[in-house]
Amino acid sequence: MKGKKKIGVVIFSIICAVIIGVCLIIQFVVKQEDKELQKESEKLETLTIKTESGIEIETEYSSFDNSKFYLKIPKSFKQLDYETITTKYNGNVPNIVFSNDETTINVAVSLTDNEMSNTQIKSYKETMENLLKNNSEIITSDLYEVDSHNIGKIKLISKAQDTNIYNNMIFFSYNGKLVIATFNCTTELQREWQSVGDFIIDSLFFKE
């Protein structure tokens, strides 16, 4: 009997240890999730960012063409009219462009009619990389998720008529169509404004 009692005590102790271990793991996971939620909340609530030289840029969230995705746009930027956009951009002209007074720093959004599913973004990113590397210098590329949407990102230097342009470009599927959003500036302004561009592009979120 004593032997059986000892075995029972050992088994009970093991079960208790397992339960405690599981509880600790659950607590750890919950804390990590809370931290992630807090970080996400702080990201959404933070509306100011400084340039490299310390100039504070105040932003506000904007949606596009009554869509339910949002980006932070500097309050000092003005939305360009269609005529100015077509003069400034060649080829595929974006629908919406916000720009500084000199139009040297821009946030452009293209709401295309091209069919694109969420699962096609990865292959689209790879195709874009292959096309862009022929005439541009690709800095980095990435694939990640925002609110269950696959996001492709490519940072690159492209050539314009009289200067080089730094681009931080993302693309994703929205309502089954391809959307492209780009922060760009001249390479002379890249160091000063790159962190602002990251802040703008990384602010993307979806409200379904």
Secondary structure as the mmCIF struct_conf table of DSSP 4:
data_model
#
loop_
_struct_conf.conf_type_id
_struct_conf.id
_struct_conf.beg_label_comp_id
_struct_conf.beg_label_asym_id
_struct_conf.beg_label_seq_id
_struct_conf.end_label_comp_id
_struct_conf.end_label_asym_id
_struct_conf.end_label_seq_id
HELX_RH_AL_P HELX_RH_AL_P1 LYS A 2 GLU A 45
STRN STRN1 THR A 48 LYS A 50
TURN_TY1_P TURN_TY1_P1 GLU A 52 SER A 53
STRN STRN2 GLU A 56 SER A 63
BEND BEND1 PHE A 64 PHE A 64
TURN_TY1_P TURN_TY1_P2 ASP A 65 ASN A 66
BEND BEND2 LYS A 68 LYS A 68
STRN STRN3 PHE A 69 PRO A 74
TURN_TY1_P TURN_TY1_P3 LYS A 75 SER A 76
STRN STRN4 LYS A 78 GLN A 79
HELX_LH_PP_P HELX_LH_PP_P1 LEU A 80 ASP A 81
HELX_RH_AL_P HELX_RH_AL_P2 TYR A 82 LYS A 88
BEND BEND3 GLY A 91 ASN A 92
BEND BEND4 ASN A 95 ASN A 95
STRN STRN5 ILE A 96 SER A 99
TURN_TY1_P TURN_TY1_P4 ASP A 101 GLU A 102
BEND BEND5 THR A 103 THR A 103
STRN STRN6 ILE A 105 GLU A 115
HELX_RH_3T_P HELX_RH_3T_P1 ASN A 118 GLN A 120
HELX_RH_AL_P HELX_RH_AL_P3 ILE A 121 LEU A 132
TURN_TY1_P TURN_TY1_P5 LYS A 133 ASN A 135
BEND BEND6 SER A 136 SER A 136
STRN STRN7 GLU A 137 VAL A 146
TURN_TY1_P TURN_TY1_P6 ASP A 147 SER A 148
STRN STRN8 HIS A 149 LYS A 159
BEND BEND7 GLN A 161 THR A 163
STRN STRN9 ASN A 164 TYR A 174
TURN_TY1_P TURN_TY1_P7 ASN A 175 GLY A 176
STRN STRN10 LYS A 177 THR A 186
HELX_RH_3T_P HELX_RH_3T_P2 THR A 187 LEU A 189
HELX_RH_AL_P HELX_RH_AL_P4 GLN A 190 ILE A 201
TURN_TY1_P TURN_TY1_P8 ASP A 202 SER A 203
STRN STRN11 PHE A 205 PHE A 206
#
